[in-house]
Amino acid sequence: MVPLPTGQQPAFDSFVQFIGHVKIPALLPGSPDKVIANNVFHCKNKVELIGLINEQMQEFLEQQGMLVAKPDNPKIMNLEHMVSVEFKLFVPMDNIRFIETIVSPMTELPRMEEPGVPLLGQGVETKELNPS
């Protein structure tokens, strides 16, 4: 196994969904029972990821609501939809029962450090690819 270069940390990038469960769906356009705020966190380890998730939760509390994708947006959003406020909806915290998170690791293509031996993000050897 080939180690990572000195000073380089394995990536621990994650896609996080903050799902707000709505108290009174009829108060929102489209009457959704859940609203979702998506975020991508680039971090070095799980401890840092948890810290970033906690910071986002604190931000929801400070702004007294969640800025979420509008319910009528397409399921697959382009970058403009993700960053532009005109495609978002502000849901006040008094209409949110609770917020849950779903964390999905962002995968990367294996690196080839040695011919025929792919490595995962942390430099873990998977299996040799032998021609049949």
C-alpha positions as CSV (number, residue, x, y, z in Angstrom):
1,M,0.0,0.0,0.0
2,V,1.3,3.5,-0.9
3,P,0.8,6.0,1.9
4,L,-0.7,9.5,1.2
5,P,1.9,12.2,0.6
6,T,3.2,13.9,3.8
7,G,0.7,16.5,5.1
8,Q,-2.1,15.3,2.8
9,Q,-5.3,14.2,4.6
10,P,-7.9,11.9,3.2
11,A,-11.1,13.7,2.0
12,F,-14.2,13.3,4.1
13,D,-16.5,15.4,1.9
14,S,-20.2,14.8,2.6
15,F,-23.6,15.7,1.1
16,V,-25.9,16.6,4.0
17,Q,-29.7,17.0,3.8
18,F,-31.4,18.9,6.6
19,I,-35.0,17.7,6.6
20,G,-37.4,20.0,8.4
21,H,-40.7,18.3,9.4
22,V,-43.5,20.8,8.9
23,K,-46.1,21.4,11.6
24,I,-48.8,22.9,9.4
25,P,-48.2,22.0,5.7
26,A,-51.2,24.1,4.5
27,L,-49.3,27.2,5.4
28,L,-46.7,26.5,2.7
29,P,-47.0,26.6,-1.1
30,G,-47.6,23.0,-2.2
31,S,-48.4,21.9,1.3
32,P,-45.2,19.8,1.9
33,D,-45.0,17.8,5.1
34,K,-41.1,18.0,4.8
35,V,-38.8,20.7,3.6
36,I,-35.2,20.1,2.6
37,A,-32.0,22.2,2.8
38,N,-29.0,20.6,1.1
39,N,-25.4,21.4,1.8
40,V,-22.0,20.0,0.8
41,F,-19.3,20.0,3.5
42,H,-15.6,19.7,2.7
43,C,-13.8,18.5,5.8
44,K,-10.9,16.3,7.0
45,N,-12.6,14.0,9.4
46,K,-15.9,13.0,11.1
47,V,-15.3,15.3,14.1
48,E,-15.0,18.3,11.7
49,L,-18.1,17.1,9.8
50,I,-20.1,17.0,13.0
51,G,-18.9,20.5,13.9
52,L,-20.0,21.8,10.5
53,I,-23.5,20.2,10.8
54,N,-23.9,21.7,14.3
55,E,-22.9,25.1,12.9
56,Q,-25.6,24.8,10.2
57,M,-28.2,23.9,12.9
58,Q,-27.1,26.9,14.9
59,E,-27.5,29.1,11.8
60,F,-31.1,27.8,11.4
61,L,-31.8,28.8,15.0
62,E,-30.2,32.3,14.6
63,Q,-32.1,33.1,11.5
64,Q,-35.2,31.6,13.1
65,G,-36.0,29.4,10.1
66,M,-34.8,27.3,7.2
67,L,-34.0,28.5,3.7
68,V,-35.1,25.5,1.6
69,A,-35.7,24.6,-2.0
70,K,-39.2,25.5,-3.2
71,P,-41.5,22.4,-3.3
72,D,-42.2,23.1,-7.0
73,N,-38.5,23.0,-8.0
74,P,-37.5,20.0,-10.2
75,K,-36.0,17.0,-8.4
76,I,-32.6,17.5,-10.1
77,M,-31.5,21.1,-9.5
78,N,-28.7,22.8,-11.4
79,L,-26.2,25.0,-9.6
80,E,-28.2,28.2,-10.2
81,H,-31.2,26.6,-8.3
82,M,-28.9,25.6,-5.4
83,V,-27.3,29.1,-4.9
84,S,-30.0,31.5,-6.0
85,V,-32.4,32.9,-3.4
86,E,-35.2,33.2,-6.0
87,F,-35.5,29.4,-6.0
88,K,-35.7,29.1,-2.2
89,L,-38.4,29.4,0.4
90,F,-38.0,30.6,4.0
91,V,-39.8,28.4,6.5
92,P,-40.0,29.9,10.0
93,M,-38.9,27.7,12.9
94,D,-42.4,28.0,14.5
95,N,-43.7,25.8,11.6
96,I,-40.9,23.2,12.0
97,R,-41.5,20.3,14.4
98,F,-37.9,19.0,14.2
99,I,-35.0,18.8,11.8
100,E,-33.3,15.5,10.9
101,T,-30.1,15.1,8.9
102,I,-29.1,12.5,6.3
103,V,-25.3,12.4,5.7
104,S,-24.1,10.8,2.4
105,P,-20.4,10.5,1.8
106,M,-19.3,11.9,-1.6
107,T,-17.5,9.3,-3.5
108,E,-14.4,9.7,-5.6
109,L,-12.8,7.8,-8.3
110,P,-10.1,5.4,-7.1
111,R,-6.5,6.7,-7.5
112,M,-4.0,4.5,-9.3
113,E,-0.8,4.7,-7.4
114,E,0.6,1.4,-8.7
115,P,-0.3,-0.2,-12.0
116,G,-3.4,-2.3,-11.5
117,V,-3.9,-1.5,-7.8
118,P,-6.7,1.1,-7.2
119,L,-6.7,2.9,-3.9
120,L,-9.6,4.4,-2.0
121,G,-9.6,8.0,-0.6
122,Q,-7.7,7.0,2.5
123,G,-5.1,5.1,0.6
124,V,-6.6,1.7,1.3
125,E,-5.7,-1.0,-1.2
126,T,-8.8,-2.6,-2.7
127,K,-8.0,-5.6,-4.9
128,E,-5.6,-6.2,-7.7
129,L,-7.1,-6.1,-11.2
130,N,-5.6,-9.0,-13.0
131,P,-6.4,-9.5,-16.7
132,S,-8.4,-12.7,-17.3
